Amino acid sequence: MKLINIGFGNIVAADRLVAIVSPGSAPVKRMVQEAREQGNLVDAAYGRRTRAVLVMDSGHVVLSALAPETVANRMDGTMPQAEEDEDEE
């Protein structure tokens, strides 16, 4: 099982990840609000601005302070260590 660091020491299972999307569109905002109301929202952004919304196969929605591109690169393992450290500040 491959794990992905989504920032601030939080990790998700890569094989359970369905989509990584930007939080700006109305449908994504609606999805986040519905997950919050149903108790299926995990806020891993720790009060920071949400830059990526991760949709899991269990129906849970995870908020991350990292950009979607960063999370996707971590899935592939292609991002250099220096860039990873800068994103978490």
C-alpha positions in Angstrom: 0.0 0.0 0.0 1.4 3.4 -1.0 0.9 6.4 1.2 0.9 10.0 0.2 1.9 12.9 2.5 -0.7 15.6 2.1 0.9 18.1 4.4 1.4 18.8 8.1 2.2 15.1 8.7 -1.1 13.9 7.3 -1.0 10.8 5.1 -3.7 9.2 2.9 -3.6 5.8 1.1 -3.0 6.3 -2.6 -5.1 3.3 -3.6 -8.1 4.8 -1.9 -7.8 8.1 -3.7 -10.4 8.8 -6.5 -9.7 12.4 -7.5 -7.6 15.5 -6.6 -9.5 18.7 -7.5 -9.2 22.4 -6.9 -11.7 23.9 -4.5 -12.7 26.9 -6.5 -15.7 25.7 -8.5 -19.3 25.7 -7.2 -19.8 21.9 -7.6 -16.7 21.2 -5.6 -17.7 23.7 -2.9 -21.1 22.0 -2.8 -19.5 18.6 -2.5 -17.3 19.8 0.4 -20.4 21.3 2.2 -22.4 18.1 1.8 -19.5 16.1 3.2 -19.3 18.5 6.1 -23.0 18.1 6.8 -22.8 14.3 6.6 -19.7 14.1 8.8 -17.5 12.8 6.0 -15.1 15.8 5.8 -11.5 15.6 7.0 -9.9 19.0 7.3 -6.2 18.3 7.0 -5.5 22.0 6.0 -5.4 23.0 9.7 -7.1 26.3 9.2 -5.0 27.3 6.2 -6.4 28.0 2.8 -7.6 24.8 1.1 -5.7 24.3 -2.2 -6.7 20.7 -2.9 -9.8 18.6 -2.3 -9.2 14.9 -2.2 -12.1 12.6 -2.9 -11.7 9.1 -1.4 -13.5 5.9 -2.5 -15.2 5.7 0.9 -17.1 8.9 0.2 -14.9 10.9 2.5 -13.6 14.3 1.3 -10.2 15.5 2.5 -9.0 19.1 2.4 -5.3 19.8 2.0 -3.3 23.0 2.1 -1.0 21.7 -0.7 -1.7 22.4 -4.4 -3.3 19.6 -6.4 -0.1 19.4 -8.6 2.0 18.8 -5.5 -0.2 16.0 -4.2 -0.2 14.4 -7.7 3.6 14.7 -7.9 3.9 13.1 -4.5 1.8 10.2 -5.8 4.3 9.7 -8.6 7.3 10.4 -6.4 8.7 12.9 -8.9 8.9 16.0 -6.7 12.3 17.0 -5.4 12.7 17.2 -1.6 13.4 21.0 -1.6 10.0 21.8 -3.2 8.2 19.5 -0.7 9.6 21.4 2.3 8.6 24.8 0.8 5.0 23.8 0.4 4.4 23.0 4.1 5.6 26.3 5.5 
